Amino acid sequence: MHAPVQKFIVRLPDDLHSQVKSIAKEQNRSMNHEIVNRLEKSLVDDESRDLSEKIVALLLQKVESLEQQLECLQPKNQEADL
C-alpha cells in the first residue's frame, strides 16, 4: 500500500526541466519519480552530513582531551628520565 501523497506544483527553468526529462527517460522513470527520488536522496544526504559533522566534533573533542592527558604525562616522564 502506498503512503498518502500530496500534489505540489513546482516551476522549473526550461533547462532544468529538459535535464530532468532526459534523465528520467534514460532511467525509464517518470519525471515525477525522478524528482521525488532525487529529493529523498538529498534529504538523506543532509541527515548523514549532520550526523557526520556531530561525529567529527565528538572525535575532535576526544583527541583534544587525549592530547591534554599526554601533556600532563610528559613532564612526569621527563623527570623520571633525569
N, C-alpha and C positions, 0 to 999 in steps of 0.2 A: 504494500500500500504506500502511496506517495504522500509525502508531507504536504500540508496546505501551502499554496503558493500565492504570492501577491503579484499583481500586474504592476509594472513600473515602466514608464516611458522614459527613454533616455535619448538625448540628442547627441549624435556622433558627427564629428567633422567628416567630410566626404572621404578623405584619405584614410582615416581610421576605419570607417565603415567598409571601405574596399579591402583593407588589410584583414579585418576580422572575417569578412565574407570569404575571402580567398583561403584563409587558414581553415575556416570551418569546412569549406568544400574539400580541401586536402585531407581533413580528418574524418570525412563523412559524418559530419555533425551539423546540426542547425546552428545558425548564428547565436540564437538564444543559449543553446547548450554550451557553445564555445565561450561565450561571455560569462555565464554562470560558473563554468569550470575554472576559468582564469581568476575570477573574483574570489572563489573559495580558496584557491591556492594562495592568492596574495594574502588573505586573512590568516591562513595557517602559517605562512612565512613570517608575518608580523608577530604572531604569537611565539613562534620559535625564536625569532630575533630578540624579543623581550626576555624570554627565558634565558637565552644565551648571554645576554647582557647582565642579567642578575647573577648567573653562574660565574661569569668573568669577574664581576665585582666581589663576590664572595671569595673567589680564589686569590684575587689581589690582596684582600684583607688578610687572608691566611698567610700569604707569602710575607707580607709586612710584619705580621706577628712573629713568624718564624725567624725573620731577619733580626728583629729586636731581641729574640731569645738568643740567637747566635752572638750578637754583640755583647750581651751580658755574660756569656760563657767565655768569650775570647780573652778578656783580661785575666780571668782566673787561670786559664791555660797558660798564658804567657808568664804569669807569676810563678807557676809551678815549674816551668822550664828553667827559671833562674836559679 
